[in-house]
């Protein structure tokens, strides 16, 4: 049986979540590996959320937000960008592959891009393998 990664995703309500919805409407194919959590703004995603998802066994964590200049909360995505740079460094310090975390800017009109990113990220995680905290399940 091949490994299918479990991805926890945090998606901005206004852009990335809408892009994911559009991907479905356009019938874009992508693996059912992501479980999306809609947040008002990517700026509401705390570093602890990413770490907690990995600690609970997620194979990867995705955060998606609006493109710079398009945030409905003015500067939420800039806040996200700064915070998530720290998350990557923290993951390395904790012994995780930094590729287990992915940050993308996907607008509500980019359904195809959402599907492509999910396909690519799933393949990337398959190469890395399961989260080591799961004990190689």
SERO-902930 format. One line per field, with one value per atom (N, C-alpha, C): residue in three letters; atom name; x, z negated, y. Coordinates in nm, 4 decimals, padded with zeros to 6 digits. Atoms other than C-alpha are relative to their C-alpha. Last residue first. Layout:
res	[ALA, ...]
atom	[CA, ...]
X	[X, ...]
Z	[Z, ...]
Y	[Y, ...]
END
This chain:
res	[UNK, UNK, UNK, UNK, UNK, UNK, UNK, UNK, UNK, UNK, UNK, UNK, UNK, UNK, UNK, UNK, UNK, UNK, UNK, UNK, UNK, UNK, UNK, UNK, UNK, UNK, UNK, UNK, UNK, UNK, UNK, UNK, UNK, UNK, UNK, UNK, UNK, UNK, UNK, UNK, UNK, UNK, UNK, UNK, UNK, UNK, UNK, UNK, UNK, UNK, UNK, UNK, UNK, UNK, UNK, UNK, UNK, UNK, UNK, UNK, UNK, UNK, UNK, UNK, UNK, UNK, UNK, UNK, UNK, UNK, UNK, UNK, UNK, UNK, UNK, UNK, UNK, UNK, UNK, UNK, UNK, UNK, UNK, UNK, UNK, UNK, UNK, UNK, UNK, UNK, UNK, UNK, UNK, UNK, UNK, UNK, UNK, UNK, UNK, UNK, UNK, UNK, UNK, UNK, UNK, UNK, UNK, UNK, UNK, UNK, UNK, UNK, UNK, UNK, UNK, UNK, UNK, UNK, UNK, UNK, UNK, UNK, UNK, UNK, UNK, UNK, UNK, UNK, UNK, UNK, UNK, UNK, UNK, UNK, UNK, UNK, UNK, UNK, UNK, UNK, UNK, UNK, UNK, UNK, UNK, UNK, UNK, UNK, UNK, UNK, UNK, UNK, UNK, UNK, UNK, UNK, UNK, UNK, UNK, UNK, UNK, UNK, UNK, UNK, UNK, UNK, UNK, UNK, UNK, UNK, UNK, UNK, UNK, UNK, UNK, UNK, UNK, UNK, UNK, UNK, UNK, UNK, UNK, UNK, UNK, UNK, UNK, UNK, UNK, UNK, UNK, UNK, UNK, UNK, UNK, UNK, UNK, UNK, UNK, UNK, UNK, UNK, UNK, UNK, UNK, UNK, UNK, UNK, UNK, UNK, UNK, UNK, UNK, UNK, UNK, UNK, UNK, UNK, UNK, UNK, UNK, UNK, UNK, UNK, UNK, UNK, UNK, UNK, UNK, UNK, UNK, UNK, UNK, UNK, UNK, UNK, UNK, UNK, UNK, UNK, UNK, UNK, UNK, UNK, UNK, UNK, UNK, UNK, UNK, UNK, UNK, UNK, UNK, UNK, UNK, UNK, UNK, UNK, UNK, UNK, UNK, UNK, UNK, UNK, UNK, UNK, UNK, UNK, UNK, UNK, UNK, UNK, UNK, UNK, UNK, UNK, UNK, UNK, UNK, UNK, UNK, UNK, UNK, UNK, UNK, UNK, UNK, UNK, UNK, UNK, UNK, UNK, UNK, UNK, UNK, UNK, UNK, UNK, UNK, UNK, UNK, UNK, UNK, UNK, UNK, UNK, UNK, UNK, UNK, UNK, UNK, UNK, UNK, UNK, UNK, UNK, UNK, UNK, UNK, UNK, UNK, UNK, UNK, UNK, UNK, UNK, UNK, UNK, UNK, UNK, UNK, UNK, UNK, UNK, UNK, UNK, UNK, UNK, UNK, UNK, UNK, UNK, UNK, UNK, UNK, UNK, UNK, UNK, UNK, UNK, UNK, UNK, UNK, UNK, UNK, UNK, UNK, UNK, UNK, UNK, UNK, UNK, UNK, UNK, UNK, UNK, UNK, UNK, UNK, UNK, UNK, UNK, UNK, UNK, UNK, UNK, UNK, UNK, UNK, UNK, UNK, UNK, UNK, UNK, UNK, UNK, UNK, UNK, UNK, UNK, UNK, UNK, UNK, UNK, UNK, UNK, UNK, UNK, UNK, UNK, UNK, UNK, UNK, UNK, UNK, UNK, UNK, UNK, UNK, UNK, UNK]
atom	[N, CA, C, N, CA, C, N, CA, C, N, CA, C, N, CA, C, N, CA, C, N, CA, C, N, CA, C, N, CA, C, N, CA, C, N, CA, C, N, CA, C, N, CA, C, N, CA, C, N, CA, C, N, CA, C, N, CA, C, N, CA, C, N, CA, C, N, CA, C, N, CA, C, N, CA, C, N, CA, C, N, CA, C, N, CA, C, N, CA, C, N, CA, C, N, CA, C, N, CA, C, N, CA, C, N, CA, C, N, CA, C, N, CA, C, N, CA, C, N, CA, C, N, CA, C, N, CA, C, N, CA, C, N, CA, C, N, CA, C, N, CA, C, N, CA, C, N, CA, C, N, CA, C, N, CA, C, N, CA, C, N, CA, C, N, CA, C, N, CA, C, N, CA, C, N, CA, C, N, CA, C, N, CA, C, N, CA, C, N, CA, C, N, CA, C, N, CA, C, N, CA, C, N, CA, C, N, CA, C, N, CA, C, N, CA, C, N, CA, C, N, CA, C, N, CA, C, N, CA, C, N, CA, C, N, CA, C, N, CA, C, N, CA, C, N, CA, C, N, CA, C, N, CA, C, N, CA, C, N, CA, C, N, CA, C, N, CA, C, N, CA, C, N, CA, C, N, CA, C, N, CA, C, N, CA, C, N, CA, C, N, CA, C, N, CA, C, N, CA, C, N, CA, C, N, CA, C, N, CA, C, N, CA, C, N, CA, C, N, CA, C, N, CA, C, N, CA, C, N, CA, C, N, CA, C, N, CA, C, N, CA, C, N, CA, C, N, CA, C, N, CA, C, N, CA, C, N, CA, C, N, CA, C, N, CA, C, N, CA, C, N, CA, C, N, CA, C, N, CA, C, N, CA, C, N, CA, C, N, CA, C, N, CA, C, N, CA, C, N, CA, C, N, CA, C, N, CA, C, N, CA, C, N, CA, C, N, CA, C, N, CA, C, N, CA, C, N, CA, C, N, CA, C, N, CA, C, N, CA, C, N, CA, C, N, CA, C, N, CA, C, N, CA, C, N, CA, C, N, CA, C, N, CA, C, N, CA, C, N, CA, C, N, CA, C, N, CA, C]
X	[00.1264, 00.2583, -00.0187, -00.0107, 00.6251, -00.1245, -00.0641, 00.6110, 00.0031, 00.1019, 00.3551, 00.0603, 00.0706, 00.6046, -00.1103, -00.0709, 00.8291, -00.0687, -00.0471, 00.5642, 00.0697, 00.0887, 00.5296, 00.0682, 00.0507, 00.7513, -00.0846, -00.0559, 00.9675, -00.0411, -00.1445, 00.8923, 00.0655, -00.0159, 00.5191, 00.1481, 00.0116, 00.5348, 00.0126, -00.1171, 00.6636, -00.0018, -00.1129, 00.3975, 00.1272, 00.0242, 00.1244, 00.1155, -00.0321, 00.2726, -00.0197, -00.1447, 00.2734, 00.0405, -00.0600, -00.0873, 00.1510, 00.0321, -00.2019, 00.0600, -00.0804, -00.0186, -00.0260, -00.1396, -00.1693, 00.0900, -00.0092, -00.5219, 00.1431, 00.0199, -00.4819, 00.0165, -00.1261, -00.3359, -00.0123, -00.0937, -00.6394, 00.1333, 00.0375, -00.8711, 00.0964, -00.1059, -00.6889, -00.0292, 00.0142, -00.9748, 00.0996, 00.1271, -01.0113, -00.0224, 00.1199, -00.6447, -00.1245, 00.0923, -00.3636, -00.1268, 00.0938, -00.0573, -00.0872, 00.0301, 00.1238, -00.0987, 00.0743, 00.2960, -00.0183, 00.0054, 00.4131, -00.0906, 00.0815, 00.5312, 00.0032, 00.1280, 00.6564, -00.0952, 00.0973, 00.9245, -00.1337, 00.0750, 01.1120, -00.1055, -00.0366, 01.2032, -00.0810, 00.0915, 01.1414, 00.0594, -00.0344, 01.4224, -00.0961, 00.0667, 01.2907, 00.0241, -00.0547, 01.5401, -00.0573, -00.1353, 01.4397, 00.0648, 00.0133, 01.0753, 00.1371, 00.0358, 01.1549, -00.0081, -00.1216, 01.3310, -00.0249, -00.0952, 01.0320, 00.1272, 00.0468, 00.7963, 00.0976, -00.0438, 01.0007, -00.0407, -00.1457, 00.9516, 00.0578, -00.0250, 00.5846, 00.1468, 00.0166, 00.5520, 00.0430, -00.1044, 00.6949, -00.0069, -00.1298, 00.4818, 00.1127, -00.0156, 00.1712, 00.1385, -00.0196, 00.2089, 00.0253, -00.1374, 00.2466, 00.0379, -00.0914, -00.0662, 00.1468, -00.0042, -00.2659, 00.0995, -00.1378, -00.1754, 00.0133, -00.1093, -00.4997, 00.1379, -00.0300, -00.7615, 00.1290, 00.1208, -00.9163, 00.0187, 00.0551, -00.5667, -00.1207, 00.1399, -00.5135, -00.0674, 00.0785, -00.1885, -00.1479, -00.0330, 00.0226, -00.0757, -00.1225, -00.1617, 00.0240, 00.0147, -00.4251, 00.1367, 00.0553, -00.3533, -00.0097, 00.0268, -00.2776, -00.0656, 00.0658, -00.1135, -00.0155, 00.0104, -00.0323, -00.0693, 00.0910, 00.0823, 00.0111, -00.0341, 00.2347, -00.1037, -00.1223, 00.2445, 00.0472, 00.0167, -00.0049, 00.1333, -00.0193, 00.0693, -00.0257, 00.1118, -00.0611, 00.0041, -00.0111, 00.2754, -00.1098, -00.1085, 00.2611, 00.0163, 00.0442, -00.0794, 00.1067, 00.0974, 00.0368, -00.0476, -00.0730, 00.3455, -00.0936, -00.0815, 00.1407, 00.0702, 00.0942, -00.1206, 00.0759, 00.0368, 00.1532, -00.0953, -00.1011, 00.2869, -00.0339, -00.1124, -00.0441, 00.1020, -00.0647, -00.2753, 00.1246, 00.0526, -00.4862, 00.0641, -00.0639, -00.2773, -00.0479, -00.1195, -00.3996, 00.0774, -00.1176, -00.7312, 00.1193, 00.0376, -01.0851, 00.1131, -00.0284, -00.9758, -00.0358, 00.0195, -01.1150, 00.0249, 00.0616, -00.9642, -00.0097, -00.0071, -00.8910, -00.0752, 00.1185, -00.8215, 00.0087, 00.0040, -00.5774, -00.1347, -00.0922, -00.4989, -00.0085, 00.0809, -00.7943, 00.0818, 00.0169, -00.5542, -00.0815, -00.1141, -00.6165, -00.0257, -00.0351, -00.8418, 00.1219, -00.1442, -00.9891, 00.0318, -00.0292, -01.3663, 00.1488, -00.0599, -01.4019, 00.0327, 00.1003, -01.6432, 00.0498, 00.1054, -01.3997, -00.1042, -00.0619, -01.1080, -00.1040, 00.0009, -01.3379, 00.0621, 00.1385, -01.3965, -00.0111, 00.0238, -01.0214, -00.1419, -00.0725, -00.9774, -00.0198, 00.0825, -01.2484, 00.0645, 00.1158, -01.0565, -00.0935, -00.0383, -00.7378, -00.1174, -00.0767, -00.8883, 00.0249, 00.0253, -01.1494, 00.0709, 00.1389, -01.1696, -00.0190, 00.0669, -00.7918, -00.1395, 00.0269, -00.6967, -00.0778, 00.0676, -00.5318, -00.0155, -00.0125, -00.4467, -00.0791, 00.0911, -00.3766, 00.0236, -00.0379, -00.2178, -00.1089, 00.1098, -00.2347, 00.0445, -00.0200, 00.0005, -00.1288, 00.0801, -00.0937, 00.0087, 00.0216, 00.1720, -00.0803, -00.0819, 00.1413, -00.0432, 00.0848, 00.0000, 00.0885]
Z	[-00.0410, -01.0111, 00.1494, -00.1296, -01.0485, 00.0446, 00.0146, -01.4205, 00.1270, -00.0131, -01.3823, -00.0146, 00.1268, -01.5213, 00.0045, 00.0901, -01.2201, -00.1361, 00.1140, -00.9931, -00.0971, 00.1105, -00.6996, -00.1063, 00.0810, -00.3928, -00.1158, 00.1344, -00.2374, -00.0894, -00.0087, 00.1183, -00.1375, -00.0239, 00.0450, 00.0048, 00.1288, -00.1062, 00.0158, 00.0804, 00.2202, -00.1336, -00.0542, 00.4189, -00.0799, 00.0333, 00.1938, 00.0486, 00.1419, 00.2251, -00.0458, 00.0181, 00.6052, -00.1459, -00.0689, 00.6307, -00.0262, 00.0814, 00.3703, 00.0603, 00.1224, 00.5490, -00.0854, -00.0359, 00.8844, -00.1231, -00.0317, 00.7397, 00.0332, 00.1248, 00.5798, 00.0250, 00.0749, 00.9043, -00.1314, -00.0649, 01.0971, -00.0749, 00.0328, 00.8512, 00.0579, -00.0397, 00.8878, -00.0433, -00.1426, 00.8916, 00.0481, -00.0221, 00.5128, 00.1445, 00.0001, 00.4844, 00.0252, -00.1049, 00.3851, -00.0089, -00.0188, 00.1878, 00.1194, -00.1373, 00.0694, -00.0019, -00.0009, -00.2493, 00.1442, -00.1265, -00.2840, -00.0147, 00.0105, -00.5853, 00.1338, 00.0577, -00.5775, -00.0182, -00.1077, -00.3408, -00.0525, -00.0230, -00.6440, 00.1098, -00.1313, -00.7337, 00.0243, -00.1109, -01.1029, 00.1304, -00.0708, -01.3589, 00.1098, 00.0645, -01.6115, 00.0711, 00.1354, -01.5040, -00.0718, -00.0151, -01.1404, -00.1364, -00.0415, -01.2313, 00.0150, 00.1168, -01.4231, 00.0354, 00.0813, -01.1204, -00.1230, -00.0742, -00.8977, -00.0811, 00.0111, -01.1626, 00.0703, 00.1300, -01.1837, -00.0179, -00.0160, -00.8121, -00.1297, -00.0578, -00.8829, 00.0368, 00.0968, -01.1212, 00.0572, 00.1039, -00.8828, -00.0975, -00.0627, -00.5880, -00.1040, -00.0253, -00.8012, 00.0550, 00.1335, -00.9245, 00.0141, 00.0329, -00.5628, -00.1364, -00.0679, -00.4834, -00.0218, 00.0623, -00.7490, 00.0647, 00.0078, -00.6213, -00.0623, -00.0333, -00.4976, -00.0008, 00.1305, -00.6552, 00.0079, 00.0437, -00.3192, -00.1360, 00.1268, -00.1990, -00.0405, -00.0170, 00.1687, -00.1293, -00.0521, 00.1511, 00.0146, 00.0641, 00.1103, 00.0691, -00.0530, 00.2531, -00.0721, -00.1128, 00.0267, 00.0488, 00.0222, -00.2001, 00.1285, -00.1222, -00.2150, -00.0313, 00.0330, -00.4960, 00.1304, -00.1058, -00.4409, -00.0553, 00.0340, -00.7049, 00.1100, -00.0520, -00.6294, -00.0417, -00.0783, -00.7550, 00.0589, -00.1402, -01.0297, 00.0727, -00.1029, -01.3399, 00.1433, 00.0027, -01.6401, 00.1161, 00.1242, -01.6886, -00.0091, -00.0187, -01.3230, -00.1232, -00.1037, -01.3712, 00.0237, 00.0598, -01.7003, 00.1018, 00.0845, -01.5373, -00.0612, -00.0891, -01.2624, -00.0814, -00.0740, -01.5055, 00.0884, 00.0829, -01.7404, 00.0719, -00.0169, -01.4626, -00.0799, 00.0931, -01.4844, 00.0287, 00.0211, -01.1866, -00.0854, 00.1239, -01.2246, -00.0316, 00.1135, -00.9660, -00.1344, 00.0289, -00.7088, -00.1174, -00.0652, -00.7404, -00.0328, -00.0592, -00.8407, 00.0825, 00.0985, -00.8848, 00.0644, -00.0466, -00.6961, -00.1163, 00.1095, -00.7981, 00.0467, 00.0110, -00.5030, -00.1209, 00.0785, -00.5279, -00.0276, 00.0851, -00.2531, -00.0705, 00.1132, -00.1118, -00.0967, 00.1180, 00.1270, -00.1289, 00.0989, 00.4233, -00.1206, 00.0909, 00.6918, -00.1081, 00.0766, 00.9973, -00.0868, -00.0046, 01.1143, -00.0898, -00.0034, 01.1441, 00.0243, -00.1314, 01.2175, 00.0241, -00.1008, 00.9242, 00.1417, -00.0017, 00.7051, 00.1065, -00.0545, 00.7986, 00.0083, -00.1457, 00.7385, 00.0661, -00.0418, 00.3813, 00.1531, 00.0143, 00.3314, 00.0451, -00.1091, 00.4697, -00.0035, -00.1187, 00.2304, 00.1226, 00.0166, -00.0568, 00.1209, -00.0215, 00.0738, -00.0145, -00.1205, 00.1171, 00.0163, -00.1153, -00.1174, 00.1268, -00.0468, -00.3821, 00.1330, 00.0120, -00.4178, 00.0623, -00.1202, -00.4230, -00.0326, 00.0508, -00.6954, 00.1189, -00.0699, -00.5654, -00.0677, 00.0646, -00.7506, 00.0679, 00.0012, -00.5197, -00.0694, 00.0647, -00.5741, -00.0157, 00.1097, -00.3325, -00.0506, -00.0365, -00.1311, -00.1145, 00.1021, -00.1559, 00.0569, -00.0075, 00.0919, -00.1061, 00.0000, 00.0000, 00.0000]
Y	[00.0624, 00.4301, 00.0107, 00.0682, 00.5216, -00.0723, 00.1313, 00.5997, -00.0794, 00.1036, 00.8782, -00.1400, 00.0131, 01.1305, -00.1051, 00.0910, 01.0685, -00.0176, -00.0779, 01.2242, -00.0962, -00.0357, 00.9891, 00.0847, 00.1092, 00.9975, 00.0493, -00.0157, 01.2677, -00.1165, 00.0242, 01.1524, 00.0075, 00.1432, 01.1261, -00.0371, 00.0692, 01.4748, -00.1518, -00.0360, 01.6237, -00.0755, 00.0767, 01.4381, 00.0253, 00.1409, 01.5790, -00.0862, 00.0146, 01.9293, -00.1453, -00.0102, 01.9106, -00.0259, 00.1152, 01.7908, -00.0031, 00.1177, 02.0431, -00.1268, -00.0054, 02.3255, -00.1236, 00.0299, 02.2268, -00.0025, 00.1431, 02.2154, -00.0409, 00.0740, 02.5585, -00.1497, -00.0078, 02.6974, -00.0772, 00.0919, 02.5732, -00.0005, 00.1371, 02.7440, -00.1013, 00.0922, 03.0736, -00.1440, 00.0288, 03.3262, -00.1061, 00.0672, 03.3317, -00.0385, -00.0843, 03.4220, -00.0850, 00.0452, 03.1884, 00.0827, -00.1108, 03.3018, -00.0379, -00.0428, 02.9912, 00.1145, -00.1253, 02.8736, 00.0427, -00.0750, 02.5143, 00.1208, -00.1208, 02.3157, 00.0726, 00.0434, 01.9574, 00.1177, 00.0233, 02.0873, -00.0525, -00.1236, 02.2262, -00.0151, -00.0503, 01.8654, 00.1271, 00.0279, 01.8301, 00.0509, 00.1229, 01.8129, -00.0412, 00.1120, 02.0650, -00.1336, 00.0121, 02.3307, -00.1224, 00.0533, 02.2705, -00.0232, 00.1391, 02.3171, -00.0654, 00.0816, 02.6342, -00.1482, 00.0111, 02.7853, -00.0878, 00.0848, 02.7104, -00.0215, 00.1380, 02.8531, -00.0941, 00.0511, 03.1729, -00.1461, 00.0138, 03.2348, -00.0575, 00.1311, 03.1632, -00.0215, 00.1084, 03.4533, -00.1345, -00.0116, 03.7121, -00.1168, 00.0226, 03.5981, 00.0035, 00.1432, 03.5732, -00.0303, 00.0583, 03.9310, -00.1505, -00.0404, 04.0429, -00.0582, 00.0919, 03.8376, 00.0382, 00.1325, 04.0173, -00.0937, 00.0476, 04.3625, -00.1383, -00.0908, 04.5217, -00.0639, -00.0586, 04.2934, 00.0822, -00.0705, 04.2081, 00.0664, 00.0482, 04.1192, 00.0845, 00.0406, 04.2042, -00.0444, -00.1110, 04.4036, -00.0326, -00.1274, 04.0930, 00.1135, -00.0610, 03.7929, 00.1325, -00.0926, 03.6449, 00.0460, -00.1323, 03.3506, 00.0803, -00.0745, 02.9813, 00.1331, -00.1267, 02.7866, 00.0771, -00.1002, 02.4198, 00.1239, -00.1095, 02.1719, 00.1056, -00.1316, 01.8346, 00.1014, 00.0171, 01.4766, 00.1317, -00.0417, 01.5554, -00.0181, 00.1012, 01.3489, 00.0391, 00.0954, 01.5410, -00.0988, 00.0775, 01.7137, -00.1060, 00.0969, 01.8214, -00.0891, 00.0942, 01.9850, -00.1072, 00.0916, 02.1401, -00.1039, 00.0948, 02.2922, -00.1039, 00.0837, 02.4541, -00.1084, 00.0840, 02.5871, -00.0989, 00.1140, 02.7122, -00.0948, 00.1062, 02.9341, -00.1259, -00.0114, 03.1240, -00.1103, 00.1291, 03.1456, 00.0206, 00.0586, 03.4609, -00.1353, -00.0649, 03.6467, -00.0526, 00.0799, 03.3933, 00.0595, -00.0576, 03.5752, -00.0882, -00.1286, 03.4766, 00.0600, -00.1044, 03.1131, 00.1340, -00.1374, 02.8141, 00.0963, -00.0738, 02.4818, 00.1442, -00.1462, 02.2608, 00.0527, -00.0327, 01.8878, 00.1486, -00.1197, 01.8026, 00.0140, 00.0121, 01.4577, 00.1165, -00.0340, 01.4269, -00.0091, 00.1076, 01.4381, 00.0455, -00.0021, 01.6993, -00.1036, 00.1197, 01.7055, 00.0290, 00.0220, 02.0331, -00.1188, 00.1430, 01.9993, -00.0273, 00.0223, 02.3706, -00.1472, -00.0381, 02.3970, -00.0253, 00.1005, 02.2038, 00.0282, 00.1215, 02.4263, -00.1114, -00.0134, 02.7251, -00.1232, 00.0198, 02.6091, 00.0076, 00.1437, 02.5791, -00.0345, 00.0658, 02.9310, -00.1516, -00.0231, 03.0551, -00.0638, 00.0872, 02.8977, 00.0128, 00.1392, 03.0602, -00.0956, 00.0333, 03.4060, -00.1497, -00.0851, 03.5469, -00.0433, 00.0051, 03.2766, 00.0717, -00.1294, 03.2469, -00.0098, -00.0786, 02.8799, 00.1267, -00.1188, 02.6736, 00.0942, -00.1281, 02.3292, 00.1099, -00.0942, 02.0047, 00.1339, -00.1417, 01.7488, 00.0806, -00.0708, 01.3709, 00.1454, -00.0952, 01.2035, 00.0630, -00.1166, 00.8944, 00.0997, -00.1019, 00.6225, 00.1168, -00.1204, 00.3401, 00.1009, -00.1189, 00.0000, 00.1240]
END
